[in-house]
Amino acid sequence: MPQHTRESIQTLLQAQGYQTDPQVVMSVFLAMQLRKPLLIEGPAGVGKTEIAKVMARALNTDLIRLQCYEGLDANHALYEWNYQRQLLHLKVLEVTGGQTTEIPSVEAIQAQEETLFSDKFLLKRPLLQAITHHRPPVLLIDEVDRADEEFESFLLEVLSDWQITIPEIGTIQATHIPYVVVTGNRVRELSEALRRRCLYLWIDYPDYDKELAIVLEKVPQIDSRLAKQISSFMQALRQLRLEKTPGIAETLDWATALAALHLDHLDKDLVEQTLGVILKDWKDVRHVQLSLSELYEKAGVISKWDTL
Amino acid sequence: MITRRTTLSHNIVAFCRFLRENGMAIGPDEESTALQALGQVDLADRDAFWLALRTVLCRRVQDLEPFDRLFRQYWKELEKAVDSKIKDDPKKQRQKPKPGPDFNQLKSWLYGNKPSEETELTTYSVQENLSQKDFSVIAADDLAEVMQRIRELSLTMARRANRRYRKTSAARQFDLPQTLRKNLRRGGELLEVAYRRPRKNHLNVVILADVSQSMDLYSTFLIQFLYAFQTVYRRIETFVFSTSLHRITPALRNRPFAEALSELSDSVSGWGGGTRIGASLQQFADEYLNLVDRHTLVIILSDGWDTGDVDVLTESLTRIKQKARKIVWLNPLAGNPSFQPNVAGMQAALPLLDGFAPVHNVESLRALDAWL
């Protein structure tokens, strides 16, 4: 593996279209160098998951994703036996070998069993996949706080031992230790033990410059003045207390939509009509409609429609 | 070069100790990770140095701000010390936090509770009535006994709440009848397998307890209750508030009650001070609302003596109510038969509540079971 420096990581991330800042670069760099899991927290829609994806692309390796949800248990994360296939296999044996009536020997039964519980019938779930991969992959454990506490402790065990025991086969050692990225939305407070094992990165909503850079990067066809106005409008919008504060994803949707309409500035009527792109709660929409003039003033785009 | 390295590791260890003394939970593991991390960066780069330590030593978003502050403070002090050729700099740092308040706190606490401990064995009186007695009129002599009862009650309730919904270790169980039924149309060949799983408990509990002056007579009992409950029932988040809100879940876990209590009254500012229920609930709604979902029961323990803005209270309650499964308000004053909820705060809150009940004695705590 090539030796990475912070500069090389920064270039890698930027080449992948990820607008980065020094803290992100440092965290990714240390996570890779020290081979420690990186815990990323922050509000929804600020690009937490994106970091893992970009990391995988930058390292030229595969991304294995474990999406956590309430009730996720070890089976779904590790492995399952392909029961249907096993049954079919037995059925086929029954049909083809059905003519012989003699009682099978002990060895034969054992051999059968071994085939039945071989790799062929094993469904690898993300964690097992990650540790048996042919090269170190990036393992993304997404929204870990949605899973139960029990699962979290189980995860800790896997993350520290890097081995998985399957009763029918034995213990499987990790061929490579993956790069681990864990993300959380703070739906539940994570255990201290998990936090201790990880490096920590907090990503907040981007500031004006970063947001503008992202918009220009991802929506290249956009008018530059419109991009600026959108960015400052979003900055002002996030100051309001909303049920669901819009993230970068919403900004990009909006920018794409407005760019598709070939606009070159934020028009007040148009903003009202397209609020649904960035706000997903009717109360938010109403709230914003009421304070639209104020927002315009804050965003500094008032001059445009005032002079008209 | 070697001496420089030693100085560095020396300084890092001292810095970690400094952080620890200022309330950040940093152990030897973090110290060694910090040193490893610094081995990876150019030390001449001030920002890199800071960012690397930040990545390693912070563990949650609330850590970031104090870390930055302490970082600046420490290295400024250190530079000053180096400039003025004062040698023993780590020692100087170590003197910073005064042992005074901690020690005094502990001492006063020890003295304060002494009577109850001494009389522990002599509780013979009115045992039957103890459970019905209002917390505010419990004599010092009966304190230990009451505490013990609360503890037992709490543990029983928590265990029951746990068991009722307990997830079994075998998360997937084979469901034979369902499997047979499903596969009948395939001629009885078992191709599709059905599983069943035990019903899961989705109930999370969030508790917001008032520890202001007016609740003084009750809060110790209530905290005892919460503490014992939490040792068994893990899906619970506990907050206390007076003028502002504090999350105390970690403080209640894995430590003896006395220790937890003394640390709490020590670290929670405004413990035993005035109340601002509205502002505290608003703080909860602003910062922790994502802990609340439709499986969450929110319990508020307060007497409703609000000195804040009533509008703020109703607005925050509305926001919490929209996300929570239920909000229950437990009021120690409601135990009095002549009680009328006409305190302004209480009055405003009532229409927004799913439940309103007294918690003035051990008996009333038992009634909490209905909500769990």
HADDOCK unambig.tbl for C-alpha pairs under 7 A between the chains (distance, minus, plus):
assign (segid A and resid 23 and name CA) (segid B and resid 51 and name CA) 6.02 0.50 0.50
assign (segid A and resid 26 and name CA) (segid B and resid 51 and name CA) 6.55 0.50 0.50
assign (segid A and resid 26 and name CA) (segid B and resid 52 and name CA) 6.32 0.50 0.50
assign (segid A and resid 27 and name CA) (segid B and resid 55 and name CA) 5.95 0.50 0.50
assign (segid A and resid 30 and name CA) (segid B and resid 37 and name CA) 6.47 0.50 0.50
assign (segid A and resid 84 and name CA) (segid B and resid 191 and name CA) 5.30 0.50 0.50
assign (segid A and resid 84 and name CA) (segid B and resid 192 and name CA) 6.74 0.50 0.50
assign (segid A and resid 87 and name CA) (segid B and resid 191 and name CA) 6.94 0.50 0.50
assign (segid A and resid 186 and name CA) (segid B and resid 290 and name CA) 6.68 0.50 0.50
assign (segid A and resid 187 and name CA) (segid B and resid 290 and name CA) 5.00 0.50 0.50
assign (segid A and resid 187 and name CA) (segid B and resid 291 and name CA) 4.98 0.50 0.50
assign (segid A and resid 188 and name CA) (segid B and resid 291 and name CA) 5.42 0.50 0.50
assign (segid A and resid 195 and name CA) (segid B and resid 59 and name CA) 5.88 0.50 0.50
assign (segid A and resid 199 and name CA) (segid B and resid 55 and name CA) 5.75 0.50 0.50
assign (segid A and resid 199 and name CA) (segid B and resid 56 and name CA) 5.27 0.50 0.50
assign (segid A and resid 200 and name CA) (segid B and resid 55 and name CA) 5.27 0.50 0.50
assign (segid A and resid 200 and name CA) (segid B and resid 56 and name CA) 6.55 0.50 0.50
assign (segid A and resid 200 and name CA) (segid B and resid 58 and name CA) 6.26 0.50 0.50
assign (segid A and resid 200 and name CA) (segid B and resid 59 and name CA) 5.49 0.50 0.50
assign (segid A and resid 201 and name CA) (segid B and resid 55 and name CA) 6.32 0.50 0.50
assign (segid A and resid 202 and name CA) (segid B and resid 61 and name CA) 6.19 0.50 0.50
